[in-house]
């Protein structure tokens, strides 16, 4: 049966009732995903994969006849270069696999007891008493890792160790020195479980970090000028260190490319401007840079709406209705939910207390914004966020749903 009716379209929207077209769409998405996450697996800013992905997108979009503009900007960031983490649970110190978060400051020869603090939320600390001077060990999720580091620093911790309770993989996290000048460092689940089973332990840690200025590039694309009233569709092409970033966020980029390539932006009530944002993983720096440019030029008023695709490669797709800084547009959220539900993709509307993404700099300035994301996604920011763990039918659904979402914007 037809899953969603086209309103006044000159040609029918592809639907899942056609298995041939469904396979073609999924193969197209796989092509983009393989290029981004297999050919350029390390898209952390400043790395070779990051530069190659930027060049690939610029050339591909130009070859399709789109008008492409590059908006360069510079970020000043602290990057860990060398480190060591040893844990003693009663059998002597043993070195364990570890990965400091981007932004972690340097630490010299720290040795301290370990305090297990659940998810490092205020309610987790309520029954623990004094934790000052101890390195805190926290599970991921429930709140953003930068929030965990902040909570630990407020309670006098010299460092925070985090781990993924779902997979035995290192999590590539981030720290924000402006709110918590202590390092955050990841260990695998097996290492954390040894500490939990022993009821605590002791840690030795050192980190050597370096401050770098890195040149980044937002890529803007449109058919024609896209002047006057228009919508923005955005995703980010950078990733965290040591993560292929397939779901987060090659999936969003791939959906944008398939949407453009199939001409789904034609016959809409307004033009679409595409923002392939850079440096999202370091605090949405690229989107903030772009939004600020438009604000200074008094051009934000021309944006009808913004749709942000940040991790849409898992089947548990959600409509995020609030981030850490602002509420998102209720009408857009309901429209997206109705369209996706009508296509057989049941979505939940959820609120995020500590997350933000490329829509945030626009939403706080009054632009009606929609955020689609797979939530929760326990493989993100890890080595297993790769093309072999992606749900391509979900990405196909999102690609088709975008056309109807834009058509439904009044």
Secondary structure by P-SEA (a helix, b strand, c coil): ccccccccccccccccccaaaaaaaaaaaaaaaaaacccccccccccaaaaaaaaaaaaaaaaaccbbbbbbbbbbbbbbccbbbbbbccccccccbbbbccccccccbbbbbbbbbcccccccccccccccccbbbbbcccccaaaaaaaaaaacccbbbbbccccccccccccccccccbbbbbbcaaaaaaaaaaccccccbbbbbbbbbbbbbbbbbbcccccccbbbbbbbcccccccccccccaaaaaaaaaaaaacccccccbbbbbbbcccccccaaaaaaaaaaaaaacccccccbbbbbccccccccccccccccccccaaaaaaaaaaaaaacbbbbbbbbccccccaaaaaaacccbbbbbccccccccccccccccccaaaaaaaaaaaaaaaaacc
